[in-house]
Amino acid sequence: MTYEIKNMIVDNGFNGEESVTAAFSQNNKDYSITFNKSDFEVINTWVFENETSLPANLSDNLIESLREDVKKRI
């Protein structure tokens, strides 16, 4: 499972709670995943295709890998 985190944003005001959004690429596609900063539960996932964003269906293994990677970076 190879991916590259390209950007991360820590937002202190999303929905009244802190969140962390990571933009990443995998298999020549661009995605974003947003975690609740307090417990790192997934808030949403998106894939960007044809100049639009669609809900992404990410595997549990990929989500867990991203979660651990994001935790280490903040």
PQR file of N, CA, C, O and H, with PARSE charges and radii, in Angstrom:
ATOM      1  N   MET A   1       0.856  -1.161   0.000 -0.4000 1.5000
ATOM      2  CA  MET A   1       0.000   0.000   0.000 -0.0000 2.0000
ATOM      3  C   MET A   1       0.906   1.229   0.000  0.5500 1.7000
ATOM      4  O   MET A   1       1.473   1.598   1.028 -0.5500 1.4000
ATOM      5  N   THR A   2       1.029   1.843  -1.144 -0.4000 1.5000
ATOM      6  CA  THR A   2       1.890   3.004  -1.285 -0.0000 2.0000
ATOM      7  C   THR A   2       1.042   4.239  -1.520  0.5500 1.7000
ATOM      8  O   THR A   2       0.169   4.263  -2.388 -0.5500 1.4000
ATOM      9  H   THR A   2       0.568   1.544  -1.979  0.4000 1.0000
ATOM     10  N   TYR A   3       1.317   5.261  -0.728 -0.4000 1.5000
ATOM     11  CA  TYR A   3       0.650   6.549  -0.900 -0.0000 2.0000
ATOM     12  C   TYR A   3       1.639   7.634  -0.513  0.5500 1.7000
ATOM     13  O   TYR A   3       2.664   7.363   0.114 -0.5500 1.4000
ATOM     14  H   TYR A   3       2.026   5.242  -0.023  0.4000 1.0000
ATOM     15  N   GLU A   4       1.324   8.854  -0.890 -0.4000 1.5000
ATOM     16  CA  GLU A   4       2.167   9.987  -0.530 -0.0000 2.0000
ATOM     17  C   GLU A   4       1.284  11.098   0.024  0.5500 1.7000
ATOM     18  O   GLU A   4       0.404  11.609  -0.669 -0.5500 1.4000
ATOM     19  H   GLU A   4       0.492   9.074  -1.399  0.4000 1.0000
ATOM     20  N   ILE A   5       1.526  11.467   1.283 -0.4000 1.5000
ATOM     21  CA  ILE A   5       0.814  12.607   1.855 -0.0000 2.0000
ATOM     22  C   ILE A   5       1.449  13.870   1.292  0.5500 1.7000
ATOM     23  O   ILE A   5       2.652  14.088   1.435 -0.5500 1.4000
ATOM     24  H   ILE A   5       2.240  11.052   1.847  0.4000 1.0000
ATOM     25  N   LYS A   6       0.633  14.696   0.654 -0.4000 1.5000
ATOM     26  CA  LYS A   6       1.134  15.900  -0.006 -0.0000 2.0000
ATOM     27  C   LYS A   6       0.938  17.152   0.835  0.5500 1.7000
ATOM     28  O   LYS A   6       1.703  18.108   0.712 -0.5500 1.4000
ATOM     29  H   LYS A   6      -0.344  14.518   0.538  0.4000 1.0000
ATOM     30  N   ASN A   7      -0.086  17.155   1.695 -0.4000 1.5000
ATOM     31  CA  ASN A   7      -0.404  18.348   2.463 -0.0000 2.0000
ATOM     32  C   ASN A   7      -1.258  17.946   3.656  0.5500 1.7000
ATOM     33  O   ASN A   7      -2.023  16.984   3.596 -0.5500 1.4000
ATOM     34  H   ASN A   7      -0.707  16.378   1.795  0.4000 1.0000
ATOM     35  N   MET A   8      -1.112  18.710   4.752 -0.4000 1.5000
ATOM     36  CA  MET A   8      -1.967  18.492   5.916 -0.0000 2.0000
ATOM     37  C   MET A   8      -2.423  19.838   6.455  0.5500 1.7000
ATOM     38  O   MET A   8      -1.669  20.812   6.456 -0.5500 1.4000
ATOM     39  H   MET A   8      -0.491  19.492   4.800  0.4000 1.0000
ATOM     40  N   ILE A   9      -3.667  19.877   6.912 -0.4000 1.5000
ATOM     41  CA  ILE A   9      -4.230  21.091   7.501 -0.0000 2.0000
ATOM     42  C   ILE A   9      -4.848  20.715   8.843  0.5500 1.7000
ATOM     43  O   ILE A   9      -5.664  19.796   8.926 -0.5500 1.4000
ATOM     44  H   ILE A   9      -4.279  19.086   6.912  0.4000 1.0000
ATOM     45  N   VAL A  10      -4.450  21.437   9.896 -0.4000 1.5000
ATOM     46  CA  VAL A  10      -5.086  21.293  11.199 -0.0000 2.0000
ATOM     47  C   VAL A  10      -6.073  22.441  11.326  0.5500 1.7000
ATOM     48  O   VAL A  10      -5.688  23.609  11.267 -0.5500 1.4000
ATOM     49  H   VAL A  10      -3.788  22.183   9.828  0.4000 1.0000
ATOM     50  N   ASP A  11      -7.345  22.106  11.499 -0.4000 1.5000
ATOM     51  CA  ASP A  11      -8.408  23.110  11.573 -0.0000 2.0000
ATOM     52  C   ASP A  11      -8.971  23.119  12.989  0.5500 1.7000
ATOM     53  O   ASP A  11      -9.475  22.106  13.473 -0.5500 1.4000
ATOM     54  H   ASP A  11      -7.657  21.157  11.547  0.4000 1.0000
ATOM     55  N   ASN A  12      -8.881  24.260  13.641 -0.4000 1.5000
ATOM     56  CA  ASN A  12      -9.341  24.361  15.025 -0.0000 2.0000
ATOM     57  C   ASN A  12     -10.814  24.710  15.152  0.5500 1.7000
ATOM     58  O   ASN A  12     -11.314  24.860  16.267 -0.5500 1.4000
ATOM     59  H   ASN A  12      -8.471  25.083  13.248  0.4000 1.0000
ATOM     60  N   GLY A  13     -11.529  24.844  14.020 -0.4000 1.5000
ATOM     61  CA  GLY A  13     -12.911  25.277  14.126 -0.0000 2.0000
ATOM     62  C   GLY A  13     -13.911  24.475  13.335  0.5500 1.7000
ATOM     63  O   GLY A  13     -15.073  24.875  13.272 -0.5500 1.4000
ATOM     64  H   GLY A  13     -11.123  24.722  13.115  0.4000 1.0000
ATOM     65  N   PHE A  14     -13.536  23.371  12.729 -0.4000 1.5000
ATOM     66  CA  PHE A  14     -14.453  22.591  11.908 -0.0000 2.0000
ATOM     67  C   PHE A  14     -15.523  21.963  12.785  0.5500 1.7000
ATOM     68  O   PHE A  14     -15.211  21.163  13.667 -0.5500 1.4000
ATOM     69  H   PHE A  14     -12.592  23.046  12.781  0.4000 1.0000
ATOM     70  N   ASN A  15     -16.771  22.312  12.555 -0.4000 1.5000
ATOM     71  CA  ASN A  15     -17.898  21.710  13.284 -0.0000 2.0000
ATOM     72  C   ASN A  15     -17.748  21.856  14.795  0.5500 1.7000
ATOM     73  O   ASN A  15     -18.260  21.030  15.551 -0.5500 1.4000
ATOM     74  H   ASN A  15     -17.025  22.962  11.838  0.4000 1.0000
ATOM     75  N   GLY A  16     -17.047  22.901  15.240 -0.4000 1.5000
ATOM     76  CA  GLY A  16     -16.852  23.109  16.664 -0.0000 2.0000
ATOM     77  C   GLY A  16     -15.800  22.215  17.284  0.5500 1.7000
ATOM     78  O   GLY A  16     -15.573  22.276  18.492 -0.5500 1.4000
ATOM     79  H   GLY A  16     -16.630  23.572  14.626  0.4000 1.0000
ATOM     80  N   GLU A  17     -15.152  21.384  16.482 -0.4000 1.5000
ATOM     81  CA  GLU A  17     -14.118  20.484  16.979 -0.0000 2.0000
ATOM     82  C   GLU A  17     -12.886  20.600  16.097  0.5500 1.7000
ATOM     83  O   GLU A  17     -12.974  20.983  14.930 -0.5500 1.4000
ATOM     84  H   GLU A  17     -15.337  21.334  15.500  0.4000 1.0000
ATOM     85  N   GLU A  18     -11.734  20.262  16.673 -0.4000 1.5000
ATOM     86  CA  GLU A  18     -10.506  20.281  15.890 -0.0000 2.0000
ATOM     87  C   GLU A  18     -10.479  19.082  14.950  0.5500 1.7000
ATOM     88  O   GLU A  18     -10.913  17.985  15.303 -0.5500 1.4000
ATOM     89  H   GLU A  18     -11.663  19.951  17.621  0.4000 1.0000
ATOM     90  N   SER A  19      -9.963  19.312  13.754 -0.4000 1.5000
ATOM     91  CA  SER A  19      -9.844  18.230  12.783 -0.0000 2.0000
ATOM     92  C   SER A  19      -8.504  18.340  12.073  0.5500 1.7000
ATOM     93  O   SER A  19      -7.844  19.378  12.105 -0.5500 1.4000
ATOM     94  H   SER A  19      -9.610  20.203  13.467  0.4000 1.0000
ATOM     95  N   VAL A  20      -8.123  17.246  11.433 -0.4000 1.5000
ATOM     96  CA  VAL A  20      -6.901  17.199  10.636 -0.0000 2.0000
ATOM     97  C   VAL A  20      -7.270  16.616   9.279  0.5500 1.7000
ATOM     98  O   VAL A  20      -7.832  15.523   9.197 -0.5500 1.4000
ATOM     99  H   VAL A  20      -8.660  16.403  11.406  0.4000 1.0000
ATOM    100  N   THR A  21      -6.950  17.349   8.214 -0.4000 1.5000
ATOM    101  CA  THR A  21      -7.200  16.872   6.856 -0.0000 2.0000
ATOM    102  C   THR A  21      -5.868  16.620   6.175  0.5500 1.7000
ATOM    103  O   THR A  21      -4.982  17.474   6.182 -0.5500 1.4000
ATOM    104  H   THR A  21      -6.494  18.237   8.281  0.4000 1.0000
ATOM    105  N   ALA A  22      -5.735  15.441   5.588 -0.4000 1.5000
ATOM    106  CA  ALA A  22      -4.533  15.085   4.843 -0.0000 2.0000
ATOM    107  C   ALA A  22      -4.904  14.878   3.381  0.5500 1.7000
ATOM    108  O   ALA A  22      -5.821  14.122   3.060 -0.5500 1.4000
ATOM    109  H   ALA A  22      -6.455  14.747   5.582  0.4000 1.0000
ATOM    110  N   ALA A  23      -4.181  15.560   2.503 -0.4000 1.5000
ATOM    111  CA  ALA A  23      -4.317  15.337   1.061 -0.0000 2.0000
ATOM    112  C   ALA A  23      -3.230  14.343   0.671  0.5500 1.7000
ATOM    113  O   ALA A  23      -2.067  14.506   1.039 -0.5500 1.4000
ATOM    114  H   ALA A  23      -3.436  16.174   2.764  0.4000 1.0000
ATOM    115  N   PHE A  24      -3.616  13.322  -0.071 -0.4000 1.5000
ATOM    116  CA  PHE A  24      -2.631  12.313  -0.453 -0.0000 2.0000
ATOM    117  C   PHE A  24      -2.933  11.771  -1.841  0.5500 1.7000
ATOM    118  O   PHE A  24      -4.038  11.923  -2.362 -0.5500 1.4000
ATOM    119  H   PHE A  24      -4.561  13.190  -0.370  0.4000 1.0000
ATOM    120  N   SER A  25      -1.928  11.140  -2.423 -0.4000 1.5000
ATOM    121  CA  SER A  25      -2.118  10.505  -3.727 -0.0000 2.0000
ATOM    122  C   SER A  25      -1.795   9.020  -3.603  0.5500 1.7000
ATOM    123  O   SER A  25      -0.926   8.605  -2.837 -0.5500 1.4000
ATOM    124  H   SER A  25      -1.031  11.017  -2.000  0.4000 1.0000
ATOM    125  N   GLN A  26      -2.525   8.249  -4.381 -0.4000 1.5000
ATOM    126  CA  GLN A  26      -2.319   6.809  -4.455 -0.0000 2.0000
ATOM    127  C   GLN A  26      -2.801   6.347  -5.820  0.5500 1.7000
ATOM    128  O   GLN A  26      -3.886   6.722  -6.264 -0.5500 1.4000
ATOM    129  H   GLN A  26      -3.231   8.586  -5.003  0.4000 1.0000
ATOM    130  N   ASN A  27      -1.994   5.537  -6.478 -0.4000 1.5000
ATOM    131  CA  ASN A  27      -2.357   5.002  -7.795 -0.0000 2.0000
ATOM    132  C   ASN A  27      -2.783   6.102  -8.767  0.5500 1.7000
ATOM    133  O   ASN A  27      -3.778   5.960  -9.478 -0.5500 1.4000
ATOM    134  H   ASN A  27      -1.113   5.232  -6.117  0.4000 1.0000
ATOM    135  N   ASN A  28      -2.027   7.192  -8.790 -0.4000 1.5000
ATOM    136  CA  ASN A  28      -2.270   8.315  -9.705 -0.0000 2.0000
ATOM    137  C   ASN A  28      -3.616   8.999  -9.497  0.5500 1.7000
ATOM    138  O   ASN A  28      -4.138   9.625 -10.419 -0.5500 1.4000
ATOM    139  H   ASN A  28      -1.219   7.307  -8.212  0.4000 1.0000
ATOM    140  N   LYS A  29      -4.181   8.889  -8.301 -0.4000 1.5000
ATOM    141  CA  LYS A  29      -5.412   9.599  -7.955 -0.0000 2.0000
ATOM    142  C   LYS A  29      -5.149  10.440  -6.713  0.5500 1.7000
ATOM    143  O   LYS A  29      -4.321  10.091  -5.872 -0.5500 1.4000
ATOM    144  H   LYS A  29      -3.757   8.381  -7.552  0.4000 1.0000
ATOM    145  N   ASP A  30      -5.872  11.562  -6.614 -0.4000 1.5000
ATOM    146  CA  ASP A  30      -5.739  12.449  -5.462 -0.0000 2.0000
ATOM    147  C   ASP A  30      -6.936  12.276  -4.537  0.5500 1.7000
ATOM    148  O   ASP A  30      -8.080  12.184  -4.983 -0.5500 1.4000
ATOM    149  H   ASP A  30      -6.545  11.846  -7.297  0.4000 1.0000
ATOM    150  N   TYR A  31      -6.647  12.233  -3.235 -0.4000 1.5000
ATOM    151  CA  TYR A  31      -7.652  12.005  -2.206 -0.0000 2.0000
ATOM    152  C   TYR A  31      -7.462  12.991  -1.060  0.5500 1.7000
ATOM    153  O   TYR A  31      -6.423  13.642  -0.944 -0.5500 1.4000
ATOM    154  H   TYR A  31      -5.717  12.308  -2.873  0.4000 1.0000
ATOM    155  N   SER A  32      -8.484  13.085  -0.217 -0.4000 1.5000
ATOM    156  CA  SER A  32      -8.313  13.728   1.082 -0.0000 2.0000
ATOM    157  C   SER A  32      -9.078  12.913   2.111  0.5500 1.7000
ATOM    158  O   SER A  32     -10.087  12.273   1.814 -0.5500 1.4000
ATOM    159  H   SER A  32      -9.328  12.557  -0.311  0.4000 1.0000
ATOM    160  N   ILE A  33      -8.561  12.960   3.330 -0.4000 1.5000
ATOM    161  CA  ILE A  33      -9.216  12.296   4.453 -0.0000 2.0000
ATOM    162  C   ILE A  33      -9.169  13.262   5.629  0.5500 1.7000
ATOM    163  O   ILE A  33      -8.139  13.883   5.893 -0.5500 1.4000
ATOM    164  H   ILE A  33      -7.742  13.480   3.572  0.4000 1.0000
ATOM    165  N   THR A  34     -10.284  13.382   6.327 -0.4000 1.5000
ATOM    166  CA  THR A  34     -10.354  14.266   7.488 -0.0000 2.0000
ATOM    167  C   THR A  34     -10.644  13.431   8.726  0.5500 1.7000
ATOM    168  O   THR A  34     -11.582  12.634   8.759 -0.5500 1.4000
ATOM    169  H   THR A  34     -11.120  12.878   6.112  0.4000 1.0000
ATOM    170  N   PHE A  35      -9.810  13.636   9.746 -0.4000 1.5000
ATOM    171  CA  PHE A  35      -9.957  12.960  11.030 -0.0000 2.0000
ATOM    172  C   PHE A  35     -10.355  13.968  12.101  0.5500 1.7000
ATOM    173  O   PHE A  35      -9.969  15.136  12.038 -0.5500 1.4000
ATOM    174  H   PHE A  35      -9.049  14.284   9.719  0.4000 1.0000
ATOM    175  N   ASN A  36     -11.123  13.516  13.078 -0.4000 1.5000
ATOM    176  CA  ASN A  36     -11.351  14.288  14.288 -0.0000 2.0000
ATOM    177  C   ASN A  36     -10.032  14.258  15.062  0.5500 1.7000
ATOM    178  O   ASN A  36      -9.494  13.180  15.314 -0.5500 1.4000
ATOM    179  H   ASN A  36     -11.436  12.567  13.129  0.4000 1.0000
ATOM    180  N   LYS A  37      -9.508  15.415  15.439 -0.4000 1.5000
ATOM    181  CA  LYS A  37      -8.190  15.463  16.072 -0.0000 2.0000
ATOM    182  C   LYS A  37      -8.182  14.823  17.459  0.5500 1.7000
ATOM    183  O   LYS A  37      -7.143  14.322  17.888 -0.5500 1.4000
ATOM    184  H   LYS A  37      -9.946  16.290  15.234  0.4000 1.0000
ATOM    185  N   SER A  38      -9.297  14.826  18.165 -0.4000 1.5000
ATOM    186  CA  SER A  38      -9.304  14.303  19.533 -0.0000 2.0000
ATOM    187  C   SER A  38      -9.226  12.778  19.592  0.5500 1.7000
ATOM    188  O   SER A  38      -8.591  12.232  20.494 -0.5500 1.4000
ATOM    189  H   SER A  38     -10.141  15.233  17.816  0.4000 1.0000
ATOM    190  N   ASP A  39      -9.864  12.078  18.642 -0.4000 1.5000
ATOM    191  CA  ASP A  39      -9.866  10.614  18.696 -0.0000 2.0000
ATOM    192  C   ASP A  39      -9.464   9.948  17.375  0.5500 1.7000
ATOM    193  O   ASP A  39      -9.423   8.722  17.281 -0.5500 1.4000
ATOM    194  H   ASP A  39     -10.380  12.522  17.909  0.4000 1.0000
ATOM    195  N   PHE A  40      -9.171  10.756  16.369 -0.4000 1.5000
ATOM    196  CA  PHE A  40      -8.748  10.287  15.045 -0.0000 2.0000
ATOM    197  C   PHE A  40      -9.764   9.373  14.356  0.5500 1.7000
ATOM    198  O   PHE A  40      -9.398   8.504  13.565 -0.5500 1.4000
ATOM    199  H   PHE A  40      -9.204  11.752  16.445  0.4000 1.0000
ATOM    200  N   GLU A  41     -11.034   9.583  14.668 -0.4000 1.5000
ATOM    201  CA  GLU A  41     -12.086   8.915  13.905 -0.0000 2.0000
ATOM    202  C   GLU A  41     -12.259   9.652  12.579  0.5500 1.7000
ATOM    203  O   GLU A  41     -12.079  10.868  12.511 -0.5500 1.4000
ATOM    204  H   GLU A  41     -11.332  10.289  15.311  0.4000 1.0000
ATOM    205  N   VAL A  42     -12.607   8.916  11.534 -0.4000 1.5000
ATOM    206  CA  VAL A  42     -12.763   9.505  10.206 -0.0000 2.0000
ATOM    207  C   VAL A  42     -14.028  10.358  10.165  0.5500 1.7000
ATOM    208  O   VAL A  42     -15.107   9.912  10.557 -0.5500 1.4000
ATOM    209  H   VAL A  42     -12.753   7.929  11.590  0.4000 1.0000
ATOM    210  N   ILE A  43     -13.878  11.590   9.685 -0.4000 1.5000
ATOM    211  CA  ILE A  43     -15.026  12.469   9.463 -0.0000 2.0000
ATOM    212  C   ILE A  43     -15.513  12.318   8.030  0.5500 1.7000
ATOM    213  O   ILE A  43     -16.710  12.160   7.791 -0.5500 1.4000
ATOM    214  H   ILE A  43     -13.002  11.953   9.367  0.4000 1.0000
ATOM    215  N   ASN A  44     -14.577  12.365   7.067 -0.4000 1.5000
ATOM    216  CA  ASN A  44     -14.955  12.157   5.666 -0.0000 2.0000
ATOM    217  C   ASN A  44     -13.735  11.800   4.825  0.5500 1.7000
ATOM    218  O   ASN A  44     -12.594  12.020   5.229 -0.5500 1.4000
ATOM    219  H   ASN A  44     -13.604  12.493   7.261  0.4000 1.0000
ATOM    220  N   THR A  45     -14.005  11.246   3.646 -0.4000 1.5000
ATOM    221  CA  THR A  45     -12.962  10.898   2.672 -0.0000 2.0000
ATOM    222  C   THR A  45     -13.457  11.290   1.287  0.5500 1.7000
ATOM    223  O   THR A  45     -14.631  11.112   0.962 -0.5500 1.4000
ATOM    224  H   THR A  45     -14.932  11.067   3.317  0.4000 1.0000
ATOM    225  N   TRP A  46     -12.553  11.823   0.477 -0.4000 1.5000
ATOM    226  CA  TRP A  46     -12.909  12.277  -0.870 -0.0000 2.0000
ATOM    227  C   TRP A  46     -11.860  11.831  -1.875  0.5500 1.7000
ATOM    228  O   TRP A  46     -10.671  11.757  -1.565 -0.5500 1.4000
ATOM    229  H   TRP A  46     -11.599  11.967   0.741  0.4000 1.0000
ATOM    230  N   VAL A  47     -12.316  11.539  -3.074 -0.4000 1.5000
ATOM    231  CA  VAL A  47     -11.433  11.326  -4.213 -0.0000 2.0000
ATOM    232  C   VAL A  47     -11.749  12.432  -5.215  0.5500 1.7000
ATOM    233  O   VAL A  47     -12.910  12.789  -5.419 -0.5500 1.4000
ATOM    234  H   VAL A  47     -13.281  11.599  -3.327  0.4000 1.0000
ATOM    235  N   PHE A  48     -10.705  12.965  -5.835 -0.4000 1.5000
ATOM    236  CA  PHE A  48     -10.879  14.069  -6.782 -0.0000 2.0000
ATOM    237  C   PHE A  48     -10.698  13.538  -8.199  0.5500 1.7000
ATOM    238  O   PHE A  48      -9.612  13.101  -8.581 -0.5500 1.4000
ATOM    239  H   PHE A  48      -9.763  12.675  -5.670  0.4000 1.0000
ATOM    240  N   GLU A  49     -11.786  13.584  -8.972 -0.4000 1.5000
ATOM    241  CA  GLU A  49     -11.779  13.085 -10.349 -0.0000 2.0000
ATOM    242  C   GLU A  49     -12.532  14.056 -11.241  0.5500 1.7000
ATOM    243  O   GLU A  49     -13.567  14.593 -10.849 -0.5500 1.4000
ATOM    244  H   GLU A  49     -12.668  13.939  -8.662  0.4000 1.0000
ATOM    245  N   ASN A  50     -12.018  14.278 -12.429 -0.4000 1.5000
ATOM    246  CA  ASN A  50     -12.694  15.116 -13.422 -0.0000 2.0000
ATOM    247  C   ASN A  50     -13.145  16.458 -12.843  0.5500 1.7000
ATOM    248  O   ASN A  50     -14.271  16.902 -13.071 -0.5500 1.4000
ATOM    249  H   ASN A  50     -11.177  13.841 -12.748  0.4000 1.0000
ATOM    250  N   GLU A  51     -12.250  17.091 -12.093 -0.4000 1.5000
ATOM    251  CA  GLU A  51     -12.485  18.415 -11.518 -0.0000 2.0000
ATOM    252  C   GLU A  51     -13.660  18.461 -10.548  0.5500 1.7000
ATOM    253  O   GLU A  51     -14.297  19.502 -10.387 -0.5500 1.4000
ATOM    254  H   GLU A  51     -11.336  16.731 -11.907  0.4000 1.0000
ATOM    255  N   THR A  52     -13.946  17.334  -9.904 -0.4000 1.5000
ATOM    256  CA  THR A  52     -14.990  17.295  -8.881 -0.0000 2.0000
ATOM    257  C   THR A  52     -14.541  16.370  -7.756  0.5500 1.7000
ATOM    258  O   THR A  52     -13.581  15.617  -7.921 -0.5500 1.4000
ATOM    259  H   THR A  52     -13.429  16.488 -10.035  0.4000 1.0000
ATOM    260  N   SER A  53     -15.214  16.420  -6.632 -0.4000 1.5000
ATOM    261  CA  SER A  53     -14.893  15.522  -5.520 -0.0000 2.0000
ATOM    262  C   SER A  53     -16.063  14.572  -5.291  0.5500 1.7000
ATOM    263  O   SER A  53     -17.231  14.956  -5.352 -0.5500 1.4000
ATOM    264  H   SER A  53     -15.994  17.032  -6.498  0.4000 1.0000
ATOM    265  N   LEU A  54     -15.708  13.335  -5.029 -0.4000 1.5000
ATOM    266  CA  LEU A  54     -16.695  12.285  -4.777 -0.0000 2.0000
ATOM    267  C   LEU A  54     -16.312  11.560  -3.495  0.5500 1.7000
ATOM    268  O   LEU A  54     -15.128  11.497  -3.165 -0.5500 1.4000
ATOM    269  H   LEU A  54     -14.760  13.023  -4.980  0.4000 1.0000
ATOM    270  N   PRO A  55     -17.269  11.015  -2.766 -0.5600 1.5000
ATOM    271  CA  PRO A  55     -16.912  10.230  -1.583  0.2800 2.0000
ATOM    272  C   PRO A  55     -15.986   9.077  -1.979  0.5500 1.7000
ATOM    273  O   PRO A  55     -16.231   8.379  -2.963 -0.5500 1.4000
ATOM    274  N   ALA A  56     -14.930   8.893  -1.204 -0.4000 1.5000
ATOM    275  CA  ALA A  56     -13.954   7.842  -1.506 -0.0000 2.0000
ATOM    276  C   ALA A  56     -14.245   6.605  -0.667  0.5500 1.7000
ATOM    277  O   ALA A  56     -14.644   6.705   0.493 -0.5500 1.4000
ATOM    278  H   ALA A  56     -14.731   9.460  -0.405  0.4000 1.0000
ATOM    279  N   ASN A  57     -14.041   5.455  -1.260 -0.4000 1.5000
ATOM    280  CA  ASN A  57     -14.182   4.186  -0.562 -0.0000 2.0000
ATOM    281  C   ASN A  57     -12.775   3.653  -0.292  0.5500 1.7000
ATOM    282  O   ASN A  57     -12.192   2.964  -1.130 -0.5500 1.4000
ATOM    283  H   ASN A  57     -13.717   5.373  -2.203  0.4000 1.0000
ATOM    284  N   LEU A  58     -12.236   3.979   0.881 -0.4000 1.5000
ATOM    285  CA  LEU A  58     -10.879   3.580   1.237 -0.0000 2.0000
ATOM    286  C   LEU A  58     -10.920   2.324   2.102  0.5500 1.7000
ATOM    287  O   LEU A  58     -11.826   2.148   2.916 -0.5500 1.4000
ATOM    288  H   LEU A  58     -12.709   4.539   1.562  0.4000 1.0000
ATOM    289  N   SER A  59      -9.935   1.462   1.917 -0.4000 1.5000
ATOM    290  CA  SER A  59      -9.878   0.237   2.712 -0.0000 2.0000
ATOM    291  C   SER A  59      -9.554   0.567   4.169  0.5500 1.7000
ATOM    292  O   SER A  59      -8.948   1.597   4.466 -0.5500 1.4000
ATOM    293  H   SER A  59      -9.199   1.605   1.255  0.4000 1.0000
ATOM    294  N   ASP A  60      -9.961  -0.312   5.056 -0.4000 1.5000
ATOM    295  CA  ASP A  60      -9.658  -0.128   6.477 -0.0000 2.0000
ATOM    296  C   ASP A  60      -8.153  -0.080   6.715  0.5500 1.7000
ATOM    297  O   ASP A  60      -7.679   0.685   7.555 -0.5500 1.4000
ATOM    298  H   ASP A  60     -10.453  -1.149   4.814  0.4000 1.0000
ATOM    299  N   ASN A  61      -7.398  -0.898   5.975 -0.4000 1.5000
ATOM    300  CA  ASN A  61      -5.943  -0.910   6.130 -0.0000 2.0000
ATOM    301  C   ASN A  61      -5.331   0.423   5.727  0.5500 1.7000
ATOM    302  O   ASN A  61      -4.430   0.922   6.402 -0.5500 1.4000
ATOM    303  H   ASN A  61      -7.783  -1.520   5.292  0.4000 1.0000
ATOM    304  N   LEU A  62      -5.814   1.003   4.632 -0.4000 1.5000
ATOM    305  CA  LEU A  62      -5.300   2.296   4.190 -0.0000 2.0000
ATOM    306  C   LEU A  62      -5.651   3.379   5.204  0.5500 1.7000
ATOM    307  O   LEU A  62      -4.808   4.211   5.540 -0.5500 1.4000
ATOM    308  H   LEU A  62      -6.546   0.598   4.085  0.4000 1.0000
ATOM    309  N   ILE A  63      -6.877   3.375   5.689 -0.4000 1.5000
ATOM    310  CA  ILE A  63      -7.294   4.373   6.680 -0.0000 2.0000
ATOM    311  C   ILE A  63      -6.425   4.275   7.930  0.5500 1.7000
ATOM    312  O   ILE A  63      -5.980   5.295   8.456 -0.5500 1.4000
ATOM    313  H   ILE A  63      -7.562   2.699   5.416  0.4000 1.0000
ATOM    314  N   GLU A  64      -6.184   3.063   8.404 -0.4000 1.5000
ATOM    315  CA  GLU A  64      -5.364   2.894   9.609 -0.0000 2.0000
ATOM    316  C   GLU A  64      -3.929   3.354   9.368  0.5500 1.7000
ATOM    317  O   GLU A  64      -3.323   3.973  10.243 -0.5500 1.4000
ATOM    318  H   GLU A  64      -6.546   2.235   7.977  0.4000 1.0000
ATOM    319  N   SER A  65      -3.393   3.062   8.213 -0.4000 1.5000
ATOM    320  CA  SER A  65      -2.043   3.512   7.880 -0.0000 2.0000
ATOM    321  C   SER A  65      -1.966   5.035   7.830  0.5500 1.7000
ATOM    322  O   SER A  65      -1.033   5.630   8.368 -0.5500 1.4000
ATOM    323  H   SER A  65      -3.886   2.559   7.503  0.4000 1.0000
ATOM    324  N   LEU A  66      -2.937   5.658   7.191 -0.4000 1.5000
ATOM    325  CA  LEU A  66      -2.989   7.122   7.137 -0.0000 2.0000
ATOM    326  C   LEU A  66      -3.153   7.712   8.535  0.5500 1.7000
ATOM    327  O   LEU A  66      -2.498   8.697   8.875 -0.5500 1.4000
ATOM    328  H   LEU A  66      -3.695   5.175   6.754  0.4000 1.0000
ATOM    329  N   ARG A  67      -4.018   7.118   9.338 -0.4000 1.5000
ATOM    330  CA  ARG A  67      -4.253   7.596  10.707 -0.0000 2.0000
ATOM    331  C   ARG A  67      -2.932   7.629  11.490  0.5500 1.7000
ATOM    332  O   ARG A  67      -2.613   8.631  12.130 -0.5500 1.4000
ATOM    333  H   ARG A  67      -4.551   6.318   9.062  0.4000 1.0000
ATOM    334  N   GLU A  68      -2.177   6.544  11.436 -0.4000 1.5000
ATOM    335  CA  GLU A  68      -0.912   6.476  12.170 -0.0000 2.0000
ATOM    336  C   GLU A  68       0.111   7.463  11.612  0.5500 1.7000
ATOM    337  O   GLU A  68       0.855   8.085  12.372 -0.5500 1.4000
ATOM    338  H   GLU A  68      -2.436   5.730  10.916  0.4000 1.0000
ATOM    339  N   ASP A  69       0.149   7.605  10.309 -0.4000 1.5000
ATOM    340  CA  ASP A  69       1.071   8.547   9.668 -0.0000 2.0000
ATOM    341  C   ASP A  69       0.748   9.986  10.072  0.5500 1.7000
ATOM    342  O   ASP A  69       1.650  10.763  10.388 -0.5500 1.4000
ATOM    343  H   ASP A  69      -0.455   7.100   9.692  0.4000 1.0000
ATOM    344  N   VAL A  70      -0.526  10.334  10.063 -0.4000 1.5000
ATOM    345  CA  VAL A  70      -0.947  11.691  10.435 -0.0000 2.0000
ATOM    346  C   VAL A  70      -0.628  11.957  11.904  0.5500 1.7000
ATOM    347  O   VAL A  70      -0.143  13.036  12.242 -0.5500 1.4000
ATOM    348  H   VAL A  70      -1.258   9.703   9.806  0.4000 1.0000
ATOM    349  N   LYS A  71      -0.893  10.994  12.776 -0.4000 1.5000
ATOM    350  CA  LYS A  71      -0.587  11.162  14.205 -0.0000 2.0000
ATOM    351  C   LYS A  71       0.889  11.492  14.407  0.5500 1.7000
ATOM    352  O   LYS A  71       1.231  12.348  15.223 -0.5500 1.4000
ATOM    353  H   LYS A  71      -1.287  10.117  12.501  0.4000 1.0000
ATOM    354  N   LYS A  72       1.753  10.822  13.673 -0.4000 1.5000
ATOM    355  CA  LYS A  72       3.196  11.048  13.812 -0.0000 2.0000
ATOM    356  C   LYS A  72       3.610  12.435  13.337  0.5500 1.7000
ATOM    357  O   LYS A  72       4.593  12.991  13.825 -0.5500 1.4000
ATOM    358  H   LYS A  72       1.475  10.127  13.010  0.4000 1.0000
ATOM    359  N   ARG A  73       2.870  12.991  12.394 -0.4000 1.5000
ATOM    360  CA  ARG A  73       3.256  14.268  11.784 -0.0000 2.0000
ATOM    361  C   ARG A  73       2.747  15.498  12.531  0.5500 1.7000
ATOM    362  O   ARG A  73       3.235  16.605  12.303 -0.5500 1.4000
ATOM    363  H   ARG A  73       2.071  12.539  11.998  0.4000 1.0000
ATOM    364  N   ILE A  74       1.777  15.314  13.415 -0.4000 1.5000
ATOM    365  CA  ILE A  74       1.264  16.513  14.112 -0.0000 2.0000
ATOM    366  C   ILE A  74       1.777  16.604  15.535  0.5500 1.7000
ATOM    367  O   ILE A  74       1.443  17.546  16.253 -0.5500 1.4000
ATOM    368  H   ILE A  74       1.381  14.415  13.601  0.4000 1.0000
TER
END
